[in-house]
Amino acid sequence: MARTKPLEEDEPINFARGVLDQLIAKHDPKSIKGKDAKKVASGLRGGSKGGHQRAKNLSSKKRSAIAKKAAKARWDK
């Protein structure tokens, strides 16, 4: 269904979108003060694939043992 009217600048949703866009633009993880940009970028890359790599390297018995331990911890609460 087509919009019946164009989006107005003073609509609350547009204001919220603008604020969100400004916050995202401000937060650049590579520009963290006091930290080396190369190391920060490297850490971001490694963190995103760490769990997958660990699961790939574990044997099925070890993965099963870890899952059982986690399930027991959840159900013991």
C-alpha angles and dihedrals in degrees: 000000000000122000114259095210134023119256112271122222093230096056112117094234091056091049091051091048090052092051091048092049090052092050092049091049091051095052108071107162091206091063099059109146117246095016132100109252093217092054093046091051091047092051092051091053094046095047093055094057102030099097093046092050092048092050090049092053096047121091118240091249092053092046089050092050091050091049092049091050091050093048091049091050091051095048095044092064 
